[in-house]
């Protein structure tokens, strides 16, 4: 068995254990394999091991991988910052976008989503830690942005996403995820949308804390594919 396949099994075991500790069923947490910067060959190994959902941060790289695997039944999620001049290829080739942080991006995705495809599944990204270097709307603006997304055709609002400030302290990790969970609950009670069911939060170093606070999608790259070389 390949390292990637072994790593997938190890991550799935971590998810099961974290869910059990949180009193949750493991199948309430989806694993999104973040394949950014990794070659198509790595995606194919993970797919052969049973992984179906993959996340990409860079438009051109993600589109190329989605096109190359179009016959394999994989689900492609765009999870990186999205500029307004790059929305069309994302609208045309991805199933999910986790990183909508302003209404203009949502409007362009809505207008550019092909009629022949199912609605694009959308998460609003929230900057829960207030970091200047991070994308995401302010928590105070999240409800209004969610309402705007929910009103647009060709889009389905699914929930919230966050990338909290990195921390090695499990308590700090969990506190940041709790802020997103509480915001999610407030918005869900206001909008009353059956589709609003997703908390996209947690990565390789903090998935346990995210699952404890209700994550329904964890975005895992390093623990599956290894450390990245951005050079």
ChimeraX commands (.cxc) that place a marker at each C-alpha (Angstrom):
marker #1 position 0.00,0.00,0.00 radius 0.5
marker #1 position 1.27,3.50,-0.83 radius 0.5
marker #1 position 2.16,6.14,1.77 radius 0.5
marker #1 position -0.84,8.20,0.64 radius 0.5
marker #1 position -3.21,5.27,1.11 radius 0.5
marker #1 position -1.70,4.54,4.53 radius 0.5
marker #1 position -2.01,8.21,5.47 radius 0.5
marker #1 position -5.65,8.28,4.40 radius 0.5
marker #1 position -6.38,5.35,6.69 radius 0.5
marker #1 position -4.60,7.09,9.56 radius 0.5
marker #1 position -6.56,10.32,9.05 radius 0.5
marker #1 position -9.83,8.42,8.85 radius 0.5
marker #1 position -8.94,6.71,12.12 radius 0.5
marker #1 position -8.29,10.14,13.71 radius 0.5
marker #1 position -11.69,11.33,12.48 radius 0.5
marker #1 position -13.44,8.27,13.90 radius 0.5
marker #1 position -11.74,8.65,17.27 radius 0.5
marker #1 position -12.44,12.39,17.46 radius 0.5
marker #1 position -16.08,11.86,16.53 radius 0.5
marker #1 position -16.44,9.14,19.13 radius 0.5
marker #1 position -14.96,11.39,21.82 radius 0.5
marker #1 position -17.40,14.14,20.82 radius 0.5
marker #1 position -20.36,11.76,20.94 radius 0.5
marker #1 position -20.86,12.02,17.19 radius 0.5
marker #1 position -21.18,9.46,14.42 radius 0.5
marker #1 position -18.05,9.33,12.24 radius 0.5
marker #1 position -20.10,9.59,9.05 radius 0.5
marker #1 position -21.22,13.09,10.08 radius 0.5
marker #1 position -17.69,14.31,9.25 radius 0.5
marker #1 position -16.54,14.37,5.61 radius 0.5
marker #1 position -12.87,14.21,4.70 radius 0.5
marker #1 position -11.75,16.70,2.05 radius 0.5
marker #1 position -8.28,15.81,0.77 radius 0.5
marker #1 position -6.43,19.04,0.01 radius 0.5
marker #1 position -4.27,18.27,-3.00 radius 0.5
marker #1 position -2.94,21.75,-3.79 radius 0.5
marker #1 position 0.64,21.73,-5.17 radius 0.5
marker #1 position 0.58,17.94,-5.42 radius 0.5
marker #1 position 0.70,16.29,-8.87 radius 0.5
marker #1 position -2.19,14.53,-10.51 radius 0.5
marker #1 position -0.49,11.22,-9.74 radius 0.5
marker #1 position -1.00,11.83,-6.01 radius 0.5
marker #1 position -4.70,12.54,-6.57 radius 0.5
marker #1 position -5.04,9.31,-8.55 radius 0.5
marker #1 position -3.42,7.31,-5.74 radius 0.5
marker #1 position -5.80,8.81,-3.19 radius 0.5
marker #1 position -8.77,8.21,-5.49 radius 0.5
marker #1 position -7.74,4.59,-5.97 radius 0.5
marker #1 position -7.71,4.27,-2.16 radius 0.5
marker #1 position -11.33,5.44,-2.06 radius 0.5
marker #1 position -11.06,9.20,-1.52 radius 0.5
marker #1 position -13.72,11.07,-3.54 radius 0.5
marker #1 position -13.58,14.74,-2.49 radius 0.5
marker #1 position -10.55,16.94,-3.19 radius 0.5
marker #1 position -9.79,20.56,-2.37 radius 0.5
marker #1 position -7.70,23.02,-4.38 radius 0.5
marker #1 position -6.50,26.56,-3.60 radius 0.5
marker #1 position -5.25,27.67,-7.01 radius 0.5
marker #1 position -7.65,28.09,-9.92 radius 0.5
marker #1 position -5.57,26.91,-12.87 radius 0.5
marker #1 position -4.10,23.92,-11.02 radius 0.5
marker #1 position -7.50,22.89,-9.72 radius 0.5
marker #1 position -9.22,23.20,-13.10 radius 0.5
marker #1 position -6.51,21.10,-14.76 radius 0.5
marker #1 position -6.93,18.33,-12.18 radius 0.5
marker #1 position -10.74,18.46,-12.39 radius 0.5
marker #1 position -10.58,18.16,-16.18 radius 0.5
marker #1 position -8.05,15.33,-16.05 radius 0.5
marker #1 position -10.25,13.31,-13.66 radius 0.5
marker #1 position -13.63,14.15,-15.18 radius 0.5
marker #1 position -14.49,10.47,-15.79 radius 0.5
marker #1 position -13.66,9.32,-12.25 radius 0.5
marker #1 position -16.64,10.75,-10.39 radius 0.5
marker #1 position -14.54,12.90,-8.07 radius 0.5
marker #1 position -15.91,15.99,-6.31 radius 0.5
marker #1 position -13.81,19.15,-6.54 radius 0.5
marker #1 position -13.93,21.89,-3.91 radius 0.5
marker #1 position -12.33,25.31,-4.33 radius 0.5
marker #1 position -11.05,26.43,-0.93 radius 0.5
marker #1 position -8.61,29.27,-1.63 radius 0.5
marker #1 position -9.00,33.04,-1.95 radius 0.5
marker #1 position -10.90,33.84,-5.13 radius 0.5
marker #1 position -10.42,36.97,-7.21 radius 0.5
marker #1 position -13.35,38.29,-9.20 radius 0.5
marker #1 position -11.50,37.88,-12.52 radius 0.5
marker #1 position -11.08,34.14,-11.89 radius 0.5
marker #1 position -14.60,33.14,-10.92 radius 0.5
marker #1 position -15.67,31.75,-14.32 radius 0.5
marker #1 position -13.41,28.65,-14.41 radius 0.5
marker #1 position -14.31,27.92,-10.79 radius 0.5
marker #1 position -18.03,28.21,-11.58 radius 0.5
marker #1 position -17.58,25.89,-14.55 radius 0.5
marker #1 position -15.40,23.14,-13.04 radius 0.5
marker #1 position -15.97,22.89,-9.28 radius 0.5
marker #1 position -18.84,21.48,-7.23 radius 0.5
marker #1 position -18.17,23.52,-4.08 radius 0.5
marker #1 position -16.63,26.88,-3.19 radius 0.5
marker #1 position -15.71,27.30,0.48 radius 0.5
marker #1 position -14.16,30.76,0.26 radius 0.5
marker #1 position -16.89,33.25,-0.67 radius 0.5
marker #1 position -16.12,36.34,1.40 radius 0.5
marker #1 position -17.97,39.12,-0.43 radius 0.5
marker #1 position -21.17,39.53,-2.39 radius 0.5
marker #1 position -19.44,40.39,-5.68 radius 0.5
marker #1 position -17.80,36.96,-5.80 radius 0.5
marker #1 position -21.11,35.22,-5.14 radius 0.5
marker #1 position -22.85,37.24,-7.83 radius 0.5
marker #1 position -20.22,36.36,-10.42 radius 0.5
marker #1 position -20.30,32.66,-9.51 radius 0.5
marker #1 position -24.09,32.70,-9.81 radius 0.5
marker #1 position -24.04,34.39,-13.21 radius 0.5
marker #1 position -21.28,32.13,-14.55 radius 0.5
marker #1 position -22.51,28.75,-13.28 radius 0.5
marker #1 position -23.57,26.74,-16.36 radius 0.5
marker #1 position -27.27,25.89,-16.49 radius 0.5
marker #1 position -26.40,22.27,-17.33 radius 0.5
marker #1 position -24.64,21.77,-14.00 radius 0.5
marker #1 position -26.22,21.39,-10.56 radius 0.5
marker #1 position -26.17,24.48,-8.33 radius 0.5
marker #1 position -22.75,25.40,-6.97 radius 0.5
marker #1 position -22.50,24.58,-3.27 radius 0.5
marker #1 position -21.29,27.61,-1.31 radius 0.5
marker #1 position -19.72,28.22,2.09 radius 0.5
marker #1 position -19.14,31.75,3.34 radius 0.5
marker #1 position -15.63,32.20,4.72 radius 0.5
marker #1 position -15.43,34.00,8.06 radius 0.5
marker #1 position -12.26,35.50,9.51 radius 0.5
marker #1 position -12.94,34.36,13.07 radius 0.5
marker #1 position -9.51,35.39,14.38 radius 0.5
marker #1 position -9.47,38.84,12.79 radius 0.5
marker #1 position -6.10,38.30,11.12 radius 0.5
marker #1 position -5.22,40.94,8.53 radius 0.5
marker #1 position -3.46,38.30,6.42 radius 0.5
marker #1 position -6.49,36.01,6.22 radius 0.5
marker #1 position -9.39,36.13,3.79 radius 0.5
marker #1 position -12.95,36.00,5.06 radius 0.5
marker #1 position -15.67,38.39,6.02 radius 0.5
marker #1 position -15.94,39.80,9.52 radius 0.5
marker #1 position -18.20,37.77,11.83 radius 0.5
marker #1 position -20.56,40.76,12.09 radius 0.5
marker #1 position -21.03,40.72,8.30 radius 0.5
marker #1 position -21.54,36.98,7.89 radius 0.5
marker #1 position -25.33,36.87,8.29 radius 0.5
marker #1 position -25.93,39.54,5.64 radius 0.5
marker #1 position -23.56,37.84,3.21 radius 0.5
marker #1 position -25.24,34.48,3.80 radius 0.5
marker #1 position -28.65,36.01,3.07 radius 0.5
marker #1 position -27.30,37.53,-0.15 radius 0.5
marker #1 position -25.82,34.20,-1.28 radius 0.5
marker #1 position -29.03,32.35,-0.46 radius 0.5
marker #1 position -31.00,34.69,-2.72 radius 0.5
marker #1 position -28.88,34.07,-5.82 radius 0.5
marker #1 position -29.81,31.56,-8.55 radius 0.5
marker #1 position -27.49,28.64,-9.44 radius 0.5
marker #1 position -26.02,28.69,-5.93 radius 0.5
marker #1 position -26.91,26.71,-2.81 radius 0.5
marker #1 position -25.76,28.16,0.50 radius 0.5
marker #1 position -24.38,25.30,2.58 radius 0.5
marker #1 position -22.67,26.88,5.58 radius 0.5
marker #1 position -19.56,28.56,6.93 radius 0.5
marker #1 position -15.82,28.04,6.58 radius 0.5
marker #1 position -12.93,29.36,8.65 radius 0.5
marker #1 position -9.16,29.09,8.97 radius 0.5
marker #1 position -8.50,30.27,12.53 radius 0.5
marker #1 position -5.14,31.59,13.66 radius 0.5
marker #1 position -2.72,28.66,14.03 radius 0.5
marker #1 position -2.16,27.48,17.59 radius 0.5
marker #1 position -0.63,24.45,19.29 radius 0.5
marker #1 position -2.95,24.92,22.26 radius 0.5
marker #1 position -5.98,22.61,21.95 radius 0.5
marker #1 position -8.06,24.96,24.13 radius 0.5
marker #1 position -7.31,27.92,21.86 radius 0.5
marker #1 position -8.05,25.82,18.78 radius 0.5
marker #1 position -11.39,24.74,20.19 radius 0.5
marker #1 position -12.32,28.29,21.26 radius 0.5
marker #1 position -11.85,29.57,17.71 radius 0.5
marker #1 position -13.95,26.77,16.26 radius 0.5
marker #1 position -16.60,27.41,18.91 radius 0.5
marker #1 position -16.93,31.00,17.69 radius 0.5
marker #1 position -17.70,29.75,14.18 radius 0.5
marker #1 position -20.12,27.12,15.49 radius 0.5
marker #1 position -22.03,29.74,17.50 radius 0.5
marker #1 position -22.20,32.07,14.51 radius 0.5
marker #1 position -23.39,29.17,12.36 radius 0.5
marker #1 position -26.17,28.38,14.84 radius 0.5
marker #1 position -27.29,32.02,14.96 radius 0.5
marker #1 position -27.43,32.32,11.16 radius 0.5
marker #1 position -29.17,28.99,10.74 radius 0.5
marker #1 position -31.90,30.00,13.15 radius 0.5
marker #1 position -32.40,33.26,11.26 radius 0.5
marker #1 position -32.35,31.99,7.67 radius 0.5
marker #1 position -34.14,28.67,8.25 radius 0.5
marker #1 position -32.60,27.04,5.17 radius 0.5
marker #1 position -32.60,23.21,5.11 radius 0.5
marker #1 position -29.42,23.26,3.02 radius 0.5
marker #1 position -27.48,25.26,5.64 radius 0.5
marker #1 position -25.78,22.27,7.23 radius 0.5
marker #1 position -22.02,22.63,6.78 radius 0.5
marker #1 position -19.18,23.72,9.04 radius 0.5
marker #1 position -15.96,23.53,7.02 radius 0.5
marker #1 position -13.21,23.80,9.61 radius 0.5
marker #1 position -10.21,21.88,10.82 radius 0.5
marker #1 position -6.96,20.89,9.15 radius 0.5
marker #1 position -4.16,18.38,9.74 radius 0.5
marker #1 position -3.00,19.90,13.04 radius 0.5
marker #1 position -6.36,20.69,14.62 radius 0.5
marker #1 position -9.02,18.39,13.19 radius 0.5
marker #1 position -9.79,16.92,16.62 radius 0.5
marker #1 position -10.68,20.33,18.07 radius 0.5
marker #1 position -12.77,21.13,15.00 radius 0.5
marker #1 position -14.73,17.91,15.23 radius 0.5
marker #1 position -15.34,18.51,18.93 radius 0.5
marker #1 position -17.01,21.79,17.95 radius 0.5
marker #1 position -19.17,20.35,15.19 radius 0.5
marker #1 position -17.10,20.35,11.98 radius 0.5
marker #1 position -18.87,18.52,9.16 radius 0.5
marker #1 position -15.99,18.87,6.67 radius 0.5
marker #1 position -12.32,18.75,7.64 radius 0.5
marker #1 position -9.78,19.92,5.06 radius 0.5
marker #1 position -6.69,17.72,5.31 radius 0.5
marker #1 position -3.60,18.08,3.13 radius 0.5
marker #1 position -0.28,17.54,4.92 radius 0.5
marker #1 position -1.43,14.51,6.94 radius 0.5
marker #1 position -2.42,12.78,3.67 radius 0.5
marker #1 position 0.07,13.95,1.05 radius 0.5
marker #1 position 3.02,15.11,3.17 radius 0.5
marker #1 position 4.79,18.42,3.70 radius 0.5
marker #1 position 4.55,20.77,0.72 radius 0.5
marker #1 position 7.48,22.27,-1.14 radius 0.5
marker #1 position 6.24,25.63,-2.45 radius 0.5
marker #1 position 9.49,26.29,-4.28 radius 0.5
marker link #1:1,2 radius 0.2
marker link #1:2,3 radius 0.2
marker link #1:3,4 radius 0.2
marker link #1:4,5 radius 0.2
marker link #1:5,6 radius 0.2
marker link #1:6,7 radius 0.2
marker link #1:7,8 radius 0.2
marker link #1:8,9 radius 0.2
marker link #1:9,10 radius 0.2
marker link #1:10,11 radius 0.2
marker link #1:11,12 radius 0.2
marker link #1:12,13 radius 0.2
marker link #1:13,14 radius 0.2
marker link #1:14,15 radius 0.2
marker link #1:15,16 radius 0.2
marker link #1:16,17 radius 0.2
marker link #1:17,18 radius 0.2
marker link #1:18,19 radius 0.2
marker link #1:19,20 radius 0.2
marker link #1:20,21 radius 0.2
marker link #1:21,22 radius 0.2
marker link #1:22,23 radius 0.2
marker link #1:23,24 radius 0.2
marker link #1:24,25 radius 0.2
marker link #1:25,26 radius 0.2
marker link #1:26,27 radius 0.2
marker link #1:27,28 radius 0.2
marker link #1:28,29 radius 0.2
marker link #1:29,30 radius 0.2
marker link #1:30,31 radius 0.2
marker link #1:31,32 radius 0.2
marker link #1:32,33 radius 0.2
marker link #1:33,34 radius 0.2
marker link #1:34,35 radius 0.2
marker link #1:35,36 radius 0.2
marker link #1:36,37 radius 0.2
marker link #1:37,38 radius 0.2
marker link #1:38,39 radius 0.2
marker link #1:39,40 radius 0.2
marker link #1:40,41 radius 0.2
marker link #1:41,42 radius 0.2
marker link #1:42,43 radius 0.2
marker link #1:43,44 radius 0.2
marker link #1:44,45 radius 0.2
marker link #1:45,46 radius 0.2
marker link #1:46,47 radius 0.2
marker link #1:47,48 radius 0.2
marker link #1:48,49 radius 0.2
marker link #1:49,50 radius 0.2
marker link #1:50,51 radius 0.2
marker link #1:51,52 radius 0.2
marker link #1:52,53 radius 0.2
marker link #1:53,54 radius 0.2
marker link #1:54,55 radius 0.2
marker link #1:55,56 radius 0.2
marker link #1:56,57 radius 0.2
marker link #1:57,58 radius 0.2
marker link #1:58,59 radius 0.2
marker link #1:59,60 radius 0.2
marker link #1:60,61 radius 0.2
marker link #1:61,62 radius 0.2
marker link #1:62,63 radius 0.2
marker link #1:63,64 radius 0.2
marker link #1:64,65 radius 0.2
marker link #1:65,66 radius 0.2
marker link #1:66,67 radius 0.2
marker link #1:67,68 radius 0.2
marker link #1:68,69 radius 0.2
marker link #1:69,70 radius 0.2
marker link #1:70,71 radius 0.2
marker link #1:71,72 radius 0.2
marker link #1:72,73 radius 0.2
marker link #1:73,74 radius 0.2
marker link #1:74,75 radius 0.2
marker link #1:75,76 radius 0.2
marker link #1:76,77 radius 0.2
marker link #1:77,78 radius 0.2
marker link #1:78,79 radius 0.2
marker link #1:79,80 radius 0.2
marker link #1:80,81 radius 0.2
marker link #1:81,82 radius 0.2
marker link #1:82,83 radius 0.2
marker link #1:83,84 radius 0.2
marker link #1:84,85 radius 0.2
marker link #1:85,86 radius 0.2
marker link #1:86,87 radius 0.2
marker link #1:87,88 radius 0.2
marker link #1:88,89 radius 0.2
marker link #1:89,90 radius 0.2
marker link #1:90,91 radius 0.2
marker link #1:91,92 radius 0.2
marker link #1:92,93 radius 0.2
marker link #1:93,94 radius 0.2
marker link #1:94,95 radius 0.2
marker link #1:95,96 radius 0.2
marker link #1:96,97 radius 0.2
marker link #1:97,98 radius 0.2
marker link #1:98,99 radius 0.2
marker link #1:99,100 radius 0.2
marker link #1:100,101 radius 0.2
marker link #1:101,102 radius 0.2
marker link #1:102,103 radius 0.2
marker link #1:103,104 radius 0.2
marker link #1:104,105 radius 0.2
marker link #1:105,106 radius 0.2
marker link #1:106,107 radius 0.2
marker link #1:107,108 radius 0.2
marker link #1:108,109 radius 0.2
marker link #1:109,110 radius 0.2
marker link #1:110,111 radius 0.2
marker link #1:111,112 radius 0.2
marker link #1:112,113 radius 0.2
marker link #1:113,114 radius 0.2
marker link #1:114,115 radius 0.2
marker link #1:115,116 radius 0.2
marker link #1:116,117 radius 0.2
marker link #1:117,118 radius 0.2
marker link #1:118,119 radius 0.2
marker link #1:119,120 radius 0.2
marker link #1:120,121 radius 0.2
marker link #1:121,122 radius 0.2
marker link #1:122,123 radius 0.2
marker link #1:123,124 radius 0.2
marker link #1:124,125 radius 0.2
marker link #1:125,126 radius 0.2
marker link #1:126,127 radius 0.2
marker link #1:127,128 radius 0.2
marker link #1:128,129 radius 0.2
marker link #1:129,130 radius 0.2
marker link #1:130,131 radius 0.2
marker link #1:131,132 radius 0.2
marker link #1:132,133 radius 0.2
marker link #1:133,134 radius 0.2
marker link #1:134,135 radius 0.2
marker link #1:135,136 radius 0.2
marker link #1:136,137 radius 0.2
marker link #1:137,138 radius 0.2
marker link #1:138,139 radius 0.2
marker link #1:139,140 radius 0.2
marker link #1:140,141 radius 0.2
marker link #1:141,142 radius 0.2
marker link #1:142,143 radius 0.2
marker link #1:143,144 radius 0.2
marker link #1:144,145 radius 0.2
marker link #1:145,146 radius 0.2
marker link #1:146,147 radius 0.2
marker link #1:147,148 radius 0.2
marker link #1:148,149 radius 0.2
marker link #1:149,150 radius 0.2
marker link #1:150,151 radius 0.2
marker link #1:151,152 radius 0.2
marker link #1:152,153 radius 0.2
marker link #1:153,154 radius 0.2
marker link #1:154,155 radius 0.2
marker link #1:155,156 radius 0.2
marker link #1:156,157 radius 0.2
marker link #1:157,158 radius 0.2
marker link #1:158,159 radius 0.2
marker link #1:159,160 radius 0.2
marker link #1:160,161 radius 0.2
marker link #1:161,162 radius 0.2
marker link #1:162,163 radius 0.2
marker link #1:163,164 radius 0.2
marker link #1:164,165 radius 0.2
marker link #1:165,166 radius 0.2
marker link #1:166,167 radius 0.2
marker link #1:167,168 radius 0.2
marker link #1:168,169 radius 0.2
marker link #1:169,170 radius 0.2
marker link #1:170,171 radius 0.2
marker link #1:171,172 radius 0.2
marker link #1:172,173 radius 0.2
marker link #1:173,174 radius 0.2
marker link #1:174,175 radius 0.2
marker link #1:175,176 radius 0.2
marker link #1:176,177 radius 0.2
marker link #1:177,178 radius 0.2
marker link #1:178,179 radius 0.2
marker link #1:179,180 radius 0.2
marker link #1:180,181 radius 0.2
marker link #1:181,182 radius 0.2
marker link #1:182,183 radius 0.2
marker link #1:183,184 radius 0.2
marker link #1:184,185 radius 0.2
marker link #1:185,186 radius 0.2
marker link #1:186,187 radius 0.2
marker link #1:187,188 radius 0.2
marker link #1:188,189 radius 0.2
marker link #1:189,190 radius 0.2
marker link #1:190,191 radius 0.2
marker link #1:191,192 radius 0.2
marker link #1:192,193 radius 0.2
marker link #1:193,194 radius 0.2
marker link #1:194,195 radius 0.2
marker link #1:195,196 radius 0.2
marker link #1:196,197 radius 0.2
marker link #1:197,198 radius 0.2
marker link #1:198,199 radius 0.2
marker link #1:199,200 radius 0.2
marker link #1:200,201 radius 0.2
marker link #1:201,202 radius 0.2
marker link #1:202,203 radius 0.2
marker link #1:203,204 radius 0.2
marker link #1:204,205 radius 0.2
marker link #1:205,206 radius 0.2
marker link #1:206,207 radius 0.2
marker link #1:207,208 radius 0.2
marker link #1:208,209 radius 0.2
marker link #1:209,210 radius 0.2
marker link #1:210,211 radius 0.2
marker link #1:211,212 radius 0.2
marker link #1:212,213 radius 0.2
marker link #1:213,214 radius 0.2
marker link #1:214,215 radius 0.2
marker link #1:215,216 radius 0.2
marker link #1:216,217 radius 0.2
marker link #1:217,218 radius 0.2
marker link #1:218,219 radius 0.2
marker link #1:219,220 radius 0.2
marker link #1:220,221 radius 0.2
marker link #1:221,222 radius 0.2
marker link #1:222,223 radius 0.2
marker link #1:223,224 radius 0.2
marker link #1:224,225 radius 0.2
marker link #1:225,226 radius 0.2
marker link #1:226,227 radius 0.2
marker link #1:227,228 radius 0.2
marker link #1:228,229 radius 0.2
marker link #1:229,230 radius 0.2
marker link #1:230,231 radius 0.2
view
